[in-house]
Amino acid sequence: MDRQPDTVHDLKTSIAPMLSVRKGAKAVDFYKLAFGAGELFKIEDPSGAVVARMSVAGAEFWVADESPEHLNFSPETLGGGSVRMVMIVNDPDAAFDRAVSAGATVVVPVANQYGWRLGRVVDPFGHHWEIGKPLTDRG
């Protein structure tokens, strides 16, 4: 039986993290400034809670205010997170410096390690971001 393509059901599979935060609107602004993220979609309820779909050069992630009633907690509430974002960029040093200038805190400075040019920051909302790129033979 031939099946006709259905754009709704034939979407390419992708996985994008949804970051639970406190102060979602401020988080959206931070990610724009720190990573040059674009806002693809955003809803805000009357209480000010936000859900936003963001993109950094085509790499998507979501940001949403934590909702304990749905068991979605921010790293601030939990006292830390269980996931680190890995952002692969052409210029890790520049991307790292931009994030720090926007308010991220240095966890590990950018250096050549494990075959990568890599550093780690924690954003003001408790999420850890490893920013880097694989090294070539020419380093």
N, CA, C and O atoms as a GROMACS GRO file, in nm:
protein
  556
    1MET      N    1   0.084  -0.117   0.000
    1MET     CA    2   0.000   0.000   0.000
    1MET      C    3   0.089   0.124   0.000
    1MET      O    4   0.175   0.138   0.087
    2ASP      N    5   0.070   0.212  -0.096
    2ASP     CA    6   0.146   0.337  -0.102
    2ASP      C    7   0.087   0.437  -0.004
    2ASP      O    8  -0.035   0.454   0.007
    3ARG      N    9   0.173   0.499   0.064
    3ARG     CA   10   0.130   0.599   0.162
    3ARG      C   11   0.172   0.736   0.113
    3ARG      O   12   0.288   0.756   0.077
    4GLN      N   13   0.081   0.829   0.112
    4GLN     CA   14   0.112   0.965   0.070
    4GLN      C   15   0.182   1.039   0.184
    4GLN      O   16   0.147   1.020   0.300
    5PRO      N   17   0.280   1.123   0.153
    5PRO     CA   18   0.347   1.199   0.258
    5PRO      C   19   0.248   1.291   0.328
    5PRO      O   20   0.162   1.352   0.266
    6ASP      N   21   0.263   1.299   0.458
    6ASP     CA   22   0.179   1.385   0.540
    6ASP      C   23   0.274   1.473   0.621
    6ASP      O   24   0.342   1.423   0.711
    7THR      N   25   0.279   1.601   0.591
    7THR     CA   26   0.380   1.687   0.652
    7THR      C   27   0.373   1.689   0.804
    7THR      O   28   0.475   1.707   0.870
    8VAL      N   29   0.256   1.672   0.862
    8VAL     CA   30   0.245   1.672   1.007
    8VAL      C   31   0.304   1.545   1.067
    8VAL      O   32   0.369   1.551   1.172
    9HIS      N   33   0.282   1.432   1.003
    9HIS     CA   34   0.327   1.304   1.059
    9HIS      C   35   0.463   1.259   1.007
    9HIS      O   36   0.519   1.163   1.060
   10ASP      N   37   0.516   1.325   0.906
   10ASP     CA   38   0.644   1.287   0.849
   10ASP      C   39   0.755   1.384   0.887
   10ASP      O   40   0.853   1.399   0.813
   11LEU      N   41   0.740   1.449   1.000
   11LEU     CA   42   0.843   1.541   1.044
   11LEU      C   43   0.971   1.464   1.078
   11LEU      O   44   0.967   1.351   1.126
   12LYS      N   45   1.084   1.528   1.053
   12LYS     CA   46   1.212   1.470   1.091
   12LYS      C   47   1.219   1.466   1.244
   12LYS      O   48   1.181   1.563   1.311
   13THR      N   49   1.265   1.356   1.299
   13THR     CA   50   1.279   1.345   1.443
   13THR      C   51   1.392   1.436   1.490
   13THR      O   52   1.499   1.441   1.429
   14SER      N   53   1.368   1.508   1.598
   14SER     CA   54   1.472   1.590   1.659
   14SER      C   55   1.450   1.588   1.810
   14SER      O   56   1.341   1.559   1.858
   15ILE      N   57   1.554   1.618   1.881
   15ILE     CA   58   1.546   1.627   2.026
   15ILE      C   59   1.601   1.763   2.065
   15ILE      O   60   1.713   1.799   2.028
   16ALA      N   61   1.523   1.838   2.140
   16ALA     CA   62   1.565   1.970   2.185
   16ALA      C   63   1.537   1.980   2.334
   16ALA      O   64   1.425   1.951   2.378
   17PRO      N   65   1.635   2.019   2.413
   17PRO     CA   66   1.612   2.031   2.556
   17PRO      C   67   1.513   2.142   2.587
   17PRO      O   68   1.506   2.242   2.516
   18MET      N   69   1.436   2.123   2.694
   18MET     CA   70   1.352   2.229   2.748
   18MET      C   71   1.409   2.262   2.885
   18MET      O   72   1.406   2.179   2.976
   19LEU      N   73   1.460   2.383   2.898
   19LEU     CA   74   1.524   2.426   3.021
   19LEU      C   75   1.421   2.487   3.114
   19LEU      O   76   1.358   2.587   3.080
   20SER      N   77   1.404   2.427   3.230
   20SER     CA   78   1.315   2.484   3.332
   20SER      C   79   1.394   2.589   3.408
   20SER      O   80   1.505   2.564   3.454
   21VAL      N   81   1.335   2.706   3.421
   21VAL     CA   82   1.402   2.818   3.486
   21VAL      C   83   1.305   2.892   3.577
   21VAL      O   84   1.183   2.876   3.568
   22ARG      N   85   1.359   2.972   3.664
   22ARG     CA   86   1.282   3.075   3.733
   22ARG      C   87   1.299   3.201   3.649
   22ARG      O   88   1.405   3.223   3.591
   23LYS      N   89   1.196   3.283   3.642
   23LYS     CA   90   1.206   3.410   3.568
   23LYS      C   91   1.232   3.386   3.420
   23LYS      O   92   1.333   3.429   3.365
   24GLY      N   93   1.138   3.316   3.356
   24GLY     CA   94   1.154   3.278   3.216
   24GLY      C   95   1.178   3.394   3.120
   24GLY      O   96   1.260   3.381   3.029
   25ALA      N   97   1.111   3.506   3.139
   25ALA     CA   98   1.130   3.619   3.049
   25ALA      C   99   1.274   3.670   3.057
   25ALA      O  100   1.334   3.705   2.955
   26LYS      N  101   1.331   3.674   3.178
   26LYS     CA  102   1.471   3.716   3.193
   26LYS      C  103   1.565   3.613   3.130
   26LYS      O  104   1.668   3.649   3.074
   27ALA      N  105   1.529   3.485   3.139
   27ALA     CA  106   1.612   3.380   3.079
   27ALA      C  107   1.613   3.395   2.927
   27ALA      O  108   1.719   3.384   2.865
   28VAL      N  109   1.499   3.421   2.868
   28VAL     CA  110   1.493   3.442   2.722
   28VAL      C  111   1.585   3.558   2.683
   28VAL      O  112   1.662   3.546   2.588
   29ASP      N  113   1.578   3.667   2.756
   29ASP     CA  114   1.664   3.782   2.726
   29ASP      C  115   1.812   3.746   2.743
   29ASP      O  116   1.895   3.788   2.663
   30PHE      N  117   1.845   3.669   2.848
   30PHE     CA  118   1.983   3.628   2.869
   30PHE      C  119   2.034   3.545   2.751
   30PHE      O  120   2.142   3.572   2.701
   31TYR      N  121   1.958   3.446   2.706
   31TYR     CA  122   2.004   3.359   2.598
   31TYR      C  123   2.019   3.436   2.467
   31TYR      O  124   2.105   3.403   2.386
   32LYS      N  125   1.938   3.536   2.447
   32LYS     CA  126   1.955   3.622   2.329
   32LYS      C  127   2.088   3.695   2.336
   32LYS      O  128   2.164   3.698   2.238
   33LEU      N  129   2.116   3.755   2.452
   33LEU     CA  130   2.239   3.832   2.468
   33LEU      C  131   2.362   3.742   2.474
   33LEU      O  132   2.462   3.770   2.408
   34ALA      N  133   2.356   3.635   2.552
   34ALA     CA  134   2.472   3.549   2.575
   34ALA      C  135   2.511   3.464   2.454
   34ALA      O  136   2.629   3.447   2.426
   35PHE      N  137   2.410   3.412   2.384
   35PHE     CA  138   2.437   3.316   2.276
   35PHE      C  139   2.390   3.364   2.139
   35PHE      O  140   2.407   3.293   2.040
   36GLY      N  141   2.331   3.483   2.133
   36GLY     CA  142   2.276   3.531   2.006
   36GLY      C  143   2.154   3.452   1.964
   36GLY      O  144   2.124   3.440   1.845
   37ALA      N  145   2.083   3.396   2.062
   37ALA     CA  146   1.966   3.313   2.032
   37ALA      C  147   1.855   3.397   1.970
   37ALA      O  148   1.835   3.513   2.004
   38GLY      N  149   1.783   3.333   1.879
   38GLY     CA  150   1.663   3.393   1.824
   38GLY      C  151   1.541   3.330   1.890
   38GLY      O  152   1.545   3.216   1.934
   39GLU      N  153   1.436   3.406   1.895
   39GLU     CA  154   1.311   3.360   1.954
   39GLU      C  155   1.219   3.315   1.841
   39GLU      O  156   1.173   3.397   1.762
   40LEU      N  157   1.192   3.185   1.834
   40LEU     CA  158   1.109   3.129   1.728
   40LEU      C  159   0.961   3.126   1.765
   40LEU      O  160   0.874   3.134   1.678
   41PHE      N  161   0.934   3.115   1.894
   41PHE     CA  162   0.797   3.101   1.943
   41PHE      C  163   0.798   3.141   2.089
   41PHE      O  164   0.892   3.109   2.162
   42LYS      N  165   0.695   3.212   2.133
   42LYS     CA  166   0.689   3.248   2.274
   42LYS      C  167   0.544   3.269   2.315
   42LYS      O  168   0.467   3.336   2.246
   43ILE      N  169   0.509   3.210   2.428
   43ILE     CA  170   0.380   3.239   2.489
   43ILE      C  171   0.406   3.282   2.633
   43ILE      O  172   0.499   3.235   2.698
   44GLU      N  173   0.322   3.372   2.678
   44GLU     CA  174   0.336   3.422   2.813
   44GLU      C  175   0.196   3.426   2.873
   44GLU      O  176   0.103   3.480   2.813
   45ASP      N  177   0.181   3.368   2.992
   45ASP     CA  178   0.049   3.370   3.053
   45ASP      C  179   0.035   3.495   3.141
   45ASP      O  180   0.134   3.563   3.166
   46PRO      N  181  -0.085   3.525   3.187
   46PRO     CA  182  -0.107   3.647   3.265
   46PRO      C  183  -0.019   3.660   3.389
   46PRO      O  184   0.007   3.771   3.435
   47SER      N  185   0.028   3.548   3.444
   47SER     CA  186   0.115   3.554   3.562
   47SER      C  187   0.258   3.593   3.524
   47SER      O  188   0.339   3.622   3.612
   48GLY      N  189   0.288   3.595   3.395
   48GLY     CA  190   0.423   3.627   3.348
   48GLY      C  191   0.505   3.504   3.314
   48GLY      O  192   0.617   3.518   3.264
   49ALA      N  193   0.453   3.384   3.340
   49ALA     CA  194   0.525   3.261   3.306
   49ALA      C  195   0.541   3.251   3.154
   49ALA      O  196   0.451   3.288   3.078
   50VAL      N  197   0.656   3.201   3.112
   50VAL     CA  198   0.693   3.198   2.970
   50VAL      C  199   0.726   3.057   2.926
   50VAL      O  200   0.783   2.978   3.001
   51VAL      N  201   0.690   3.027   2.802
   51VAL     CA  202   0.743   2.912   2.729
   51VAL      C  203   0.792   2.968   2.597
   51VAL      O  204   0.717   3.032   2.524
   52ALA      N  205   0.920   2.944   2.565
   52ALA     CA  206   0.978   2.998   2.443
   52ALA      C  207   1.062   2.894   2.372
   52ALA      O  208   1.134   2.816   2.434
   53ARG      N  209   1.050   2.894   2.241
   53ARG     CA  210   1.135   2.810   2.155
   53ARG      C  211   1.245   2.901   2.102
   53ARG      O  212   1.217   3.003   2.039
   54MET      N  213   1.370   2.862   2.128
   54MET     CA  214   1.486   2.944   2.093
   54MET      C  215   1.574   2.869   1.992
   54MET      O  216   1.566   2.747   1.979
   55SER      N  217   1.657   2.945   1.922
   55SER     CA  218   1.750   2.884   1.826
   55SER      C  219   1.881   2.962   1.825
   55SER      O  220   1.882   3.085   1.822
   56VAL      N  221   1.991   2.888   1.828
   56VAL     CA  222   2.124   2.946   1.810
   56VAL      C  223   2.178   2.884   1.683
   56VAL      O  224   2.216   2.766   1.681
   57ALA      N  225   2.184   2.963   1.577
   57ALA     CA  226   2.234   2.916   1.448
   57ALA      C  227   2.169   2.785   1.405
   57ALA      O  228   2.237   2.697   1.351
   58GLY      N  229   2.040   2.771   1.428
   58GLY     CA  230   1.966   2.652   1.386
   58GLY      C  231   1.955   2.543   1.490
   58GLY      O  232   1.877   2.450   1.473
   59ALA      N  233   2.032   2.552   1.599
   59ALA     CA  234   2.023   2.455   1.708
   59ALA      C  235   1.915   2.502   1.805
   59ALA      O  236   1.927   2.609   1.866
   60GLU      N  237   1.811   2.422   1.820
   60GLU     CA  238   1.695   2.466   1.897
   60GLU      C  239   1.696   2.414   2.041
   60GLU      O  240   1.746   2.305   2.070
   61PHE      N  241   1.639   2.494   2.128
   61PHE     CA  242   1.610   2.455   2.266
   61PHE      C  243   1.490   2.536   2.312
   61PHE      O  244   1.453   2.635   2.250
   62TRP      N  245   1.432   2.492   2.420
   62TRP     CA  246   1.314   2.556   2.476
   62TRP      C  247   1.348   2.609   2.615
   62TRP      O  248   1.435   2.556   2.683
   63VAL      N  249   1.277   2.713   2.655
   63VAL     CA  250   1.290   2.770   2.788
   63VAL      C  251   1.150   2.783   2.845
   63VAL      O  252   1.059   2.832   2.777
   64ALA      N  253   1.132   2.740   2.969
   64ALA     CA  254   1.000   2.752   3.031
   64ALA      C  255   1.016   2.776   3.181
   64ALA      O  256   1.106   2.723   3.246
   65ASP      N  257   0.927   2.858   3.233
   65ASP     CA  258   0.925   2.875   3.377
   65ASP      C  259   0.896   2.741   3.442
   65ASP      O  260   0.815   2.662   3.392
   66GLU      N  261   0.962   2.716   3.554
   66GLU     CA  262   0.939   2.591   3.624
   66GLU      C  263   0.792   2.582   3.666
   66GLU      O  264   0.727   2.684   3.692
   67SER      N  265   0.742   2.461   3.672
   67SER     CA  266   0.604   2.437   3.715
   67SER      C  267   0.602   2.314   3.805
   67SER      O  268   0.584   2.202   3.759
   68PRO      N  269   0.622   2.338   3.934
   68PRO     CA  270   0.627   2.226   4.030
   68PRO      C  271   0.503   2.137   4.023
   68PRO      O  272   0.511   2.017   4.050
   69GLU      N  273   0.388   2.194   3.988
   69GLU     CA  274   0.266   2.114   3.978
   69GLU      C  275   0.275   2.009   3.867
   69GLU      O  276   0.199   1.912   3.866
   70HIS      N  277   0.369   2.030   3.771
   70HIS     CA  278   0.392   1.933   3.663
   70HIS      C  279   0.526   1.861   3.680
   70HIS      O  280   0.574   1.793   3.589
   71LEU      N  281   0.586   1.877   3.798
   71LEU     CA  282   0.716   1.816   3.832
   71LEU      C  283   0.830   1.869   3.745
   71LEU      O  284   0.926   1.797   3.720
   72ASN      N  285   0.820   1.994   3.700
   72ASN     CA  286   0.926   2.061   3.624
   72ASN      C  287   0.992   2.162   3.718
   72ASN      O  288   0.933   2.264   3.754
   73PHE      N  289   1.117   2.132   3.756
   73PHE     CA  290   1.187   2.215   3.852
   73PHE      C  291   1.314   2.273   3.789
   73PHE      O  292   1.379   2.208   3.707
   74SER      N  293   1.347   2.393   3.828
   74SER     CA  294   1.470   2.457   3.780
   74SER      C  295   1.589   2.406   3.862
   74SER      O  296   1.571   2.354   3.972
   75PRO      N  297   1.711   2.422   3.808
   75PRO     CA  298   1.829   2.388   3.887
   75PRO      C  299   1.836   2.467   4.018
   75PRO      O  300   1.888   2.418   4.117
   76GLU      N  301   1.784   2.590   4.018
   76GLU     CA  302   1.785   2.670   4.140
   76GLU      C  303   1.702   2.601   4.249
   76GLU      O  304   1.743   2.599   4.366
   77THR      N  305   1.588   2.547   4.212
   77THR     CA  306   1.502   2.478   4.308
   77THR      C  307   1.566   2.348   4.355
   77THR      O  308   1.558   2.312   4.472
   78LEU      N  309   1.628   2.276   4.262
   78LEU     CA  310   1.687   2.146   4.293
   78LEU      C  311   1.825   2.155   4.358
   78LEU      O  312   1.875   2.056   4.411
   79GLY      N  313   1.886   2.273   4.354
   79GLY     CA  314   2.021   2.286   4.408
   79GLY      C  315   2.126   2.237   4.310
   79GLY      O  316   2.237   2.202   4.351
   80GLY      N  317   2.093   2.233   4.182
   80GLY     CA  318   2.184   2.189   4.076
   80GLY      C  319   2.105   2.118   3.968
   80GLY      O  320   1.987   2.088   3.987
   81GLY      N  321   2.168   2.093   3.857
   81GLY     CA  322   2.103   2.026   3.745
   81GLY      C  323   2.164   1.891   3.717
   81GLY      O  324   2.270   1.857   3.771
   82SER      N  325   2.098   1.815   3.633
   82SER     CA  326   2.149   1.682   3.598
   82SER      C  327   2.192   1.674   3.452
   82SER      O  328   2.234   1.568   3.406
   83VAL      N  329   2.180   1.784   3.380
   83VAL     CA  330   2.212   1.784   3.236
   83VAL      C  331   2.301   1.904   3.207
   83VAL      O  332   2.283   2.012   3.263
   84ARG      N  333   2.399   1.884   3.117
   84ARG     CA  334   2.479   1.995   3.066
   84ARG      C  335   2.450   2.009   2.918
   84ARG      O  336   2.440   1.909   2.847
   85MET      N  337   2.435   2.131   2.872
   85MET     CA  338   2.421   2.157   2.729
   85MET      C  339   2.562   2.160   2.669
   85MET      O  340   2.654   2.212   2.732
   86VAL      N  341   2.578   2.105   2.551
   86VAL     CA  342   2.705   2.113   2.478
   86VAL      C  343   2.676   2.193   2.352
   86VAL      O  344   2.600   2.150   2.266
   87MET      N  345   2.740   2.309   2.342
   87MET     CA  346   2.720   2.396   2.226
   87MET      C  347   2.850   2.396   2.145
   87MET      O  348   2.953   2.445   2.192
   88ILE      N  349   2.842   2.343   2.025
   88ILE     CA  350   2.958   2.335   1.937
   88ILE      C  351   2.954   2.455   1.843
   88ILE      O  352   2.857   2.476   1.770
   89VAL      N  353   3.060   2.534   1.847
   89VAL     CA  354   3.068   2.658   1.770
   89VAL      C  355   3.204   2.667   1.702
   89VAL      O  356   3.298   2.598   1.739
   90ASN      N  357   3.214   2.754   1.602
   90ASN     CA  358   3.340   2.773   1.531
   90ASN      C  359   3.446   2.842   1.617
   90ASN      O  360   3.564   2.811   1.606
   91ASP      N  361   3.403   2.935   1.702
   91ASP     CA  362   3.497   3.012   1.784
   91ASP      C  363   3.457   3.002   1.931
   91ASP      O  364   3.388   3.090   1.983
   92PRO      N  365   3.500   2.895   1.999
   92PRO     CA  366   3.462   2.876   2.139
   92PRO      C  367   3.504   2.991   2.230
   92PRO      O  368   3.431   3.027   2.323
   93ASP      N  369   3.621   3.048   2.205
   93ASP     CA  370   3.669   3.157   2.291
   93ASP      C  371   3.575   3.276   2.285
   93ASP      O  372   3.539   3.333   2.388
   94ALA      N  373   3.535   3.315   2.166
   94ALA     CA  374   3.445   3.430   2.150
   94ALA      C  375   3.307   3.400   2.209
   94ALA      O  376   3.249   3.485   2.276
   95ALA      N  377   3.254   3.282   2.183
   95ALA     CA  378   3.122   3.246   2.235
   95ALA      C  379   3.125   3.240   2.388
   95ALA      O  380   3.030   3.284   2.454
   96PHE      N  381   3.231   3.187   2.443
   96PHE     CA  382   3.248   3.177   2.588
   96PHE      C  383   3.254   3.317   2.649
   96PHE      O  384   3.185   3.346   2.747
   97ASP      N  385   3.336   3.404   2.590
   97ASP     CA  386   3.351   3.541   2.641
   97ASP      C  387   3.218   3.616   2.635
   97ASP      O  388   3.185   3.692   2.726
   98ARG      N  389   3.142   3.595   2.528
   98ARG     CA  390   3.012   3.661   2.513
   98ARG      C  391   2.917   3.616   2.625
   98ARG      O  392   2.847   3.699   2.684
   99ALA      N  393   2.915   3.486   2.654
   99ALA     CA  394   2.829   3.434   2.760
   99ALA      C  395   2.869   3.490   2.896
   99ALA      O  396   2.782   3.528   2.975
  100VAL      N  397   2.998   3.497   2.923
  100VAL     CA  398   3.046   3.551   3.050
  100VAL      C  399   3.012   3.701   3.060
  100VAL      O  400   2.971   3.748   3.166
  101SER      N  401   3.030   3.774   2.952
  101SER     CA  402   2.996   3.916   2.952
  101SER      C  403   2.848   3.940   2.978
  101SER      O  404   2.809   4.042   3.035
  102ALA      N  405   2.764   3.844   2.936
  102ALA     CA  406   2.619   3.856   2.954
  102ALA      C  407   2.574   3.815   3.094
  102ALA      O  408   2.459   3.838   3.132
  103GLY      N  409   2.665   3.755   3.173
  103GLY     CA  410   2.629   3.720   3.311
  103GLY      C  411   2.650   3.575   3.350
  103GLY      O  412   2.619   3.537   3.462
  104ALA      N  413   2.702   3.492   3.258
  104ALA     CA  414   2.733   3.354   3.293
  104ALA      C  415   2.857   3.352   3.382
  104ALA      O  416   2.940   3.443   3.376
  105THR      N  417   2.871   3.247   3.463
  105THR     CA  418   2.984   3.231   3.553
  105THR      C  419   3.075   3.121   3.500
  105THR      O  420   3.029   3.015   3.459
  106VAL      N  421   3.204   3.148   3.501
  106VAL     CA  422   3.302   3.051   3.453
  106VAL      C  423   3.308   2.933   3.550
  106VAL      O  424   3.324   2.951   3.671
  107VAL      N  425   3.295   2.813   3.496
  107VAL     CA  426   3.316   2.690   3.572
  107VAL      C  427   3.453   2.634   3.537
  107VAL      O  428   3.533   2.602   3.625
  108VAL      N  429   3.480   2.621   3.406
  108VAL     CA  430   3.610   2.577   3.356
  108VAL      C  431   3.647   2.670   3.240
  108VAL      O  432   3.572   2.679   3.143
  109PRO      N  433   3.761   2.739   3.249
  109PRO     CA  434   3.799   2.828   3.138
  109PRO      C  435   3.823   2.750   3.009
  109PRO      O  436   3.849   2.630   3.012
  110VAL      N  437   3.812   2.819   2.898
  110VAL     CA  438   3.837   2.756   2.768
  110VAL      C  439   3.984   2.715   2.759
  110VAL      O  440   4.074   2.793   2.789
  111ALA      N  441   4.006   2.590   2.718
  111ALA     CA  442   4.141   2.536   2.702
  111ALA      C  443   4.132   2.417   2.607
  111ALA      O  444   4.023   2.367   2.579
  112ASN      N  445   4.246   2.373   2.559
  112ASN     CA  446   4.251   2.252   2.479
  112ASN      C  447   4.253   2.134   2.575
  112ASN      O  448   4.345   2.119   2.656
  113GLN      N  449   4.150   2.049   2.566
  113GLN     CA  450   4.139   1.933   2.654
  113GLN      C  451   4.056   1.825   2.588
  113GLN      O  452   3.957   1.854   2.521
  114TYR      N  453   4.098   1.703   2.606
  114TYR     CA  454   4.024   1.587   2.554
  114TYR      C  455   4.003   1.593   2.403
  114TYR      O  456   3.904   1.540   2.352
  115GLY      N  457   4.095   1.657   2.330
  115GLY     CA  458   4.082   1.669   2.186
  115GLY      C  459   3.985   1.778   2.143
  115GLY      O  460   3.944   1.783   2.027
  116TRP      N  461   3.948   1.863   2.235
  116TRP     CA  462   3.855   1.972   2.208
  116TRP      C  463   3.914   2.105   2.255
  116TRP      O  464   4.000   2.107   2.343
  117ARG      N  465   3.868   2.213   2.198
  117ARG     CA  466   3.884   2.348   2.253
  117ARG      C  467   3.754   2.369   2.327
  117ARG      O  468   3.649   2.380   2.264
  118LEU      N  469   3.757   2.375   2.462
  118LEU     CA  470   3.635   2.361   2.540
  118LEU      C  471   3.643   2.437   2.672
  118LEU      O  472   3.748   2.444   2.736
  119GLY      N  473   3.530   2.495   2.711
  119GLY     CA  474   3.516   2.558   2.841
  119GLY      C  475   3.373   2.539   2.889
  119GLY      O  476   3.286   2.500   2.811
  120ARG      N  477   3.350   2.566   3.017
  120ARG     CA  478   3.214   2.550   3.070
  120ARG      C  479   3.174   2.671   3.154
  120ARG      O  480   3.253   2.722   3.234
  121VAL      N  481   3.050   2.715   3.132
  121VAL     CA  482   2.991   2.822   3.212
  121VAL      C  483   2.860   2.771   3.271
  121VAL      O  484   2.802   2.674   3.224
  122VAL      N  485   2.816   2.840   3.377
  122VAL     CA  486   2.682   2.816   3.430
  122VAL      C  487   2.607   2.947   3.410
  122VAL      O  488   2.656   3.054   3.444
  123ASP      N  489   2.487   2.936   3.353
  123ASP     CA  490   2.409   3.057   3.329
  123ASP      C  491   2.342   3.104   3.459
  123ASP      O  492   2.343   3.030   3.557
  124PRO      N  493   2.286   3.223   3.461
  124PRO     CA  494   2.226   3.276   3.583
  124PRO      C  495   2.107   3.195   3.636
  124PRO      O  496   2.056   3.223   3.744
  125PHE      N  497   2.063   3.095   3.559
  125PHE     CA  498   1.946   3.016   3.596
  125PHE      C  499   1.985   2.874   3.638
  125PHE      O  500   1.899   2.790   3.665
  126GLY      N  501   2.117   2.849   3.644
  126GLY     CA  502   2.168   2.723   3.696
  126GLY      C  503   2.200   2.617   3.593
  126GLY      O  504   2.238   2.506   3.630
  127HIS      N  505   2.186   2.648   3.463
  127HIS     CA  506   2.215   2.549   3.359
  127HIS      C  507   2.361   2.561   3.315
  127HIS      O  508   2.412   2.671   3.293
  128HIS      N  509   2.427   2.446   3.303
  128HIS     CA  510   2.567   2.442   3.261
  128HIS      C  511   2.575   2.425   3.110
  128HIS      O  512   2.503   2.346   3.050
  129TRP      N  513   2.666   2.502   3.050
  129TRP     CA  514   2.688   2.501   2.906
  129TRP      C  515   2.835   2.475   2.879
  129TRP      O  516   2.921   2.553   2.922
  130GLU      N  517   2.864   2.367   2.809
  130GLU     CA  518   3.000   2.343   2.762
  130GLU      C  519   3.006   2.400   2.621
  130GLU      O  520   2.926   2.364   2.535
  131ILE      N  521   3.100   2.489   2.599
  131ILE     CA  522   3.112   2.560   2.472
  131ILE      C  523   3.244   2.521   2.410
  131ILE      O  524   3.349   2.542   2.471
  132GLY      N  525   3.241   2.464   2.291
  132GLY     CA  526   3.366   2.421   2.232
  132GLY      C  527   3.354   2.371   2.090
  132GLY      O  528   3.251   2.386   2.024
  133LYS      N  529   3.464   2.312   2.045
  133LYS     CA  530   3.470   2.248   1.913
  133LYS      C  531   3.582   2.145   1.917
  133LYS      O  532   3.678   2.160   1.992
  134PRO      N  533   3.568   2.041   1.834
  134PRO     CA  534   3.676   1.941   1.827
  134PRO      C  535   3.800   2.004   1.764
  134PRO      O  536   3.789   2.088   1.674
  135LEU      N  537   3.916   1.963   1.810
  135LEU     CA  538   4.042   2.011   1.752
  135LEU      C  539   4.078   1.925   1.631
  135LEU      O  540   4.051   1.805   1.627
  136THR      N  541   4.138   1.989   1.535
  136THR     CA  542   4.190   1.915   1.420
  136THR      C  543   4.336   1.884   1.447
  136THR      O  544   4.389   1.924   1.550
  137ASP      N  545   4.402   1.814   1.355
  137ASP     CA  546   4.544   1.787   1.371
  137ASP      C  547   4.626   1.914   1.382
  137ASP      O  548   4.734   1.915   1.441
  138ARG      N  549   4.571   2.023   1.324
  138ARG     CA  550   4.642   2.150   1.330
  138ARG      C  551   4.608   2.228   1.456
  138ARG      O  552   4.666   2.334   1.480
  139GLY      N  553   4.510   2.175   1.541
  139GLY     CA  554   4.477   2.236   1.667
  139GLY      C  555   4.417   2.371   1.652
  139GLY      O  556   4.383   2.435   1.751
   0.00000   0.00000   0.00000
